Amino acid sequence: MRDVSIIGIGQTKVGEHWHRSLRDLAVDAISAALKDAKVERVGALYVGNMLSGELTAQEHLGALLADWAGLGSIEAVKVEAACASGAAAVRLGYIGVASGIQDFVLVCGVEKMTDADAETTTAAWSAAVDADYEASHGPSFAAINALLMRRYMYEFGVQRQDFAPFAVNAHQNGVNNPCAMFRSPISAEAFEKARMIADPISLLDAAPICDGAAAVVLCPSDRAREFVGKPVRIRGSAMATDRLALHSRSDPLCLHAAHVSAQKAYQQAGVGPHDINALELHDAFTVMAALSLEACGFAERGKGVRLAQEGEITLQGRIPISTMGGLKARGHPVGATGVYQIVELVEQLRGEAGANQIDCRLGMAQSIGGSGATAITHILEAQEER
Amino acid sequence: MNLPRYWRTEKARYALVGEICRTCGKPIFPPRDVCPHCAQTWQEPHAFSGKGRVYSYSTVYEAPAGYTEYRPYTVALVKLDEGPLVTAQVTDVDNQDVRIGMPVEMVTRKIKEEGENGLIVYGYKFRPVLEDVKR
């Protein structure tokens, strides 16, 4: 198996792009990534996307984007794993290059959510959970996560406002990210007073509905320096699954897939949680940030919220999370999110994160699909000089 | 959605019929062809008692398409006395009175109407156990 490096990144600003279509956004990100990598041709394109069929009546994104991005008759296919679709596409690209089947691979995550009304988008997002036995009883996707948050509060004796540091940190970090949807800070008071969408989840617990696309170019590590001065090596890549429905899990507050995928990635990289300098986690809802920290070994069970309250998740803390705004403030264009996480870690590892730059040698990204049924973890490292 | 999609799950939705695995003996809801506990395929149908307790709950204010006219409504995870968790709405109680640990029982209710000429979908919901309300 070959080592794989990231030699190019591209991203659009996340937001409500009324004047840009799904294909426009994707082509913007792909073109930027190819330009960054100084590569003109790739052997394959893997597209991470969840909702294009439901919200824009467009499937077959592999062929569509290879066509519109001018990539020629290459292998191209869409990958779907709910909210983890983008990370799943990265994983597929990694497998392609590591196996030796592909040399240069483009991975693009894209989601266009604002072409449908809010209720339709909310219903479509619920397709991430069990359609027959969960969504058919009317919970929004936020409500499924709210079931986790309420139980977390009950079992571990925390209050709703104790989750505020996750949202406050994300918004603070979004301020300095030119591609973030929200670039203004929020206060803990604003969090406390925010409007409920699925009690106890409020508007300020939840990532926004938005559009965006991000892309990366992968190649074998031993060729990376031909193209870029600061390549980033993928040290660990792992995917795991859990029971799809929350009600089918013996302990819903343990994100088993997140735990397994993190352990596999640590093992492959030969590192542990104490070696990680930055963590891009799946803060689609504040409770998911807490559960991810616990599943990945950064906090004990029931202590993820306390880690945030102690300030350890900020840029100056022990384990900075959501360093460019996370899903909450950068935004969560669902199928694109997993690729945005990788792009942002590459910025940190290259030393290109601007005002949010931290001292970062090893970064980790974890993307979660549904209420935890898919989890994909990547560990990235700045490639040392040879 | 088309009618057969609802018909297929009729017994589970109207009467909380799940399964007992004949290999490992564990109760299964909703029913499935491969046991989630031992991966064997030898189950017998089993009607659950419908009694349980609220494990967690959320009141939905921003609802998905098809449910907006019913909001706010409360969705819960109910832990059945036999063991499995079930996702369902809570009914016959004010949203603000639902609590974790509250004893509930299954009732068959209207879940939603799919427009003027569409289907009226029925299924299980859970209400507070009546004796407990009287006390």
Interface residues (C-beta under 8 A of the other chain):
Chain A: A118 E119 T120 T122 A123 S126 D130 D132 Y133 E134 A135 S136 H137 G138 P139 S140 A142 A143 A146 L147 L148 R150 R151 Y154 R195 M196 I197 A198 D199 P200 I201 R243 A245 L246 H247 S248 P252
Chain B: R5 T9 A12 P30 P36 Y55 S56 Y57 S58 T59 V60 Y61 E62 A63 P64 A65 G66 Y67 T68 Y70 Y73 V75 A76 L77 P84 L85 V86 T87 A88 Q89 I100 I111 K112 V121 G123
